[in-house]
Amino acid sequence: MAGAGVLHVVTESGLGPVLTGLTPHGLRHGHQTWLDDLGIRYVLQSERTGREVPGMRGVYSHITQRMRDELTSGLQELWLVPDAARPPRADRPGGASSVGGSASARSGC
């Protein structure tokens, strides 16, 4: 069996890693970074990452369709549009940085 916890793809020569060192846990960190970067609300981030919102915040916070729509469009933009082609966003801390930041910032912890 190939290395446990590493994502694999079937190639003509057999089973090989999608990307050396890429693990499901690493993808989870990258996805969380994208959610933070898009300004997705905590309650929706928690649902997507399988976490429960603690305390009264969990009792009174609810996910709306608008939140889901913003998430969908934001993730679609990050997936399809290269960093360099994204317009600057003045609503982000630091002013005119791109939605996704650099590729290295998105893939890290």
Secondary structure as a PSIPRED ss2 file (coil, helix, strand):
# PSIPRED VFORMAT (PSIPRED V4.0)

   1 M C   1.000  0.000  0.000
   2 A C   1.000  0.000  0.000
   3 G C   1.000  0.000  0.000
   4 A C   1.000  0.000  0.000
   5 G C   1.000  0.000  0.000
   6 V C   1.000  0.000  0.000
   7 L C   1.000  0.000  0.000
   8 H E   0.000  0.000  1.000
   9 V E   0.000  0.000  1.000
  10 V E   0.000  0.000  1.000
  11 T E   0.000  0.000  1.000
  12 E C   1.000  0.000  0.000
  13 S C   1.000  0.000  0.000
  14 G E   0.000  0.000  1.000
  15 L E   0.000  0.000  1.000
  16 G E   0.000  0.000  1.000
  17 P E   0.000  0.000  1.000
  18 V C   1.000  0.000  0.000
  19 L C   1.000  0.000  0.000
  20 T C   1.000  0.000  0.000
  21 G C   1.000  0.000  0.000
  22 L C   1.000  0.000  0.000
  23 T C   1.000  0.000  0.000
  24 P H   0.000  1.000  0.000
  25 H H   0.000  1.000  0.000
  26 G H   0.000  1.000  0.000
  27 L H   0.000  1.000  0.000
  28 R H   0.000  1.000  0.000
  29 H H   0.000  1.000  0.000
  30 G H   0.000  1.000  0.000
  31 H H   0.000  1.000  0.000
  32 Q H   0.000  1.000  0.000
  33 T H   0.000  1.000  0.000
  34 W H   0.000  1.000  0.000
  35 L H   0.000  1.000  0.000
  36 D H   0.000  1.000  0.000
  37 D H   0.000  1.000  0.000
  38 L H   0.000  1.000  0.000
  39 G C   1.000  0.000  0.000
  40 I C   1.000  0.000  0.000
  41 R C   1.000  0.000  0.000
  42 Y H   0.000  1.000  0.000
  43 V H   0.000  1.000  0.000
  44 L H   0.000  1.000  0.000
  45 Q H   0.000  1.000  0.000
  46 S H   0.000  1.000  0.000
  47 E H   0.000  1.000  0.000
  48 R H   0.000  1.000  0.000
  49 T C   1.000  0.000  0.000
  50 G C   1.000  0.000  0.000
  51 R C   1.000  0.000  0.000
  52 E C   1.000  0.000  0.000
  53 V C   1.000  0.000  0.000
  54 P C   1.000  0.000  0.000
  55 G H   0.000  1.000  0.000
  56 M H   0.000  1.000  0.000
  57 R H   0.000  1.000  0.000
  58 G H   0.000  1.000  0.000
  59 V H   0.000  1.000  0.000
  60 Y H   0.000  1.000  0.000
  61 S C   1.000  0.000  0.000
  62 H C   1.000  0.000  0.000
  63 I C   1.000  0.000  0.000
  64 T C   1.000  0.000  0.000
  65 Q H   0.000  1.000  0.000
  66 R H   0.000  1.000  0.000
  67 M H   0.000  1.000  0.000
  68 R H   0.000  1.000  0.000
  69 D H   0.000  1.000  0.000
  70 E H   0.000  1.000  0.000
  71 L H   0.000  1.000  0.000
  72 T H   0.000  1.000  0.000
  73 S H   0.000  1.000  0.000
  74 G H   0.000  1.000  0.000
  75 L H   0.000  1.000  0.000
  76 Q H   0.000  1.000  0.000
  77 E H   0.000  1.000  0.000
  78 L H   0.000  1.000  0.000
  79 W H   0.000  1.000  0.000
  80 L H   0.000  1.000  0.000
  81 V C   1.000  0.000  0.000
  82 P C   1.000  0.000  0.000
  83 D H   0.000  1.000  0.000
  84 A H   0.000  1.000  0.000
  85 A H   0.000  1.000  0.000
  86 R C   1.000  0.000  0.000
  87 P C   1.000  0.000  0.000
  88 P C   1.000  0.000  0.000
  89 R C   1.000  0.000  0.000
  90 A C   1.000  0.000  0.000
  91 D C   1.000  0.000  0.000
  92 R E   0.000  0.000  1.000
  93 P C   1.000  0.000  0.000
  94 G C   1.000  0.000  0.000
  95 G E   0.000  0.000  1.000
  96 A C   1.000  0.000  0.000
  97 S C   1.000  0.000  0.000
  98 S C   1.000  0.000  0.000
  99 V C   1.000  0.000  0.000
 100 G C   1.000  0.000  0.000
 101 G C   1.000  0.000  0.000
 102 S C   1.000  0.000  0.000
 103 A H   0.000  1.000  0.000
 104 S H   0.000  1.000  0.000
 105 A H   0.000  1.000  0.000
 106 R H   0.000  1.000  0.000
 107 S H   0.000  1.000  0.000
 108 G C   1.000  0.000  0.000
 109 C C   1.000  0.000  0.000
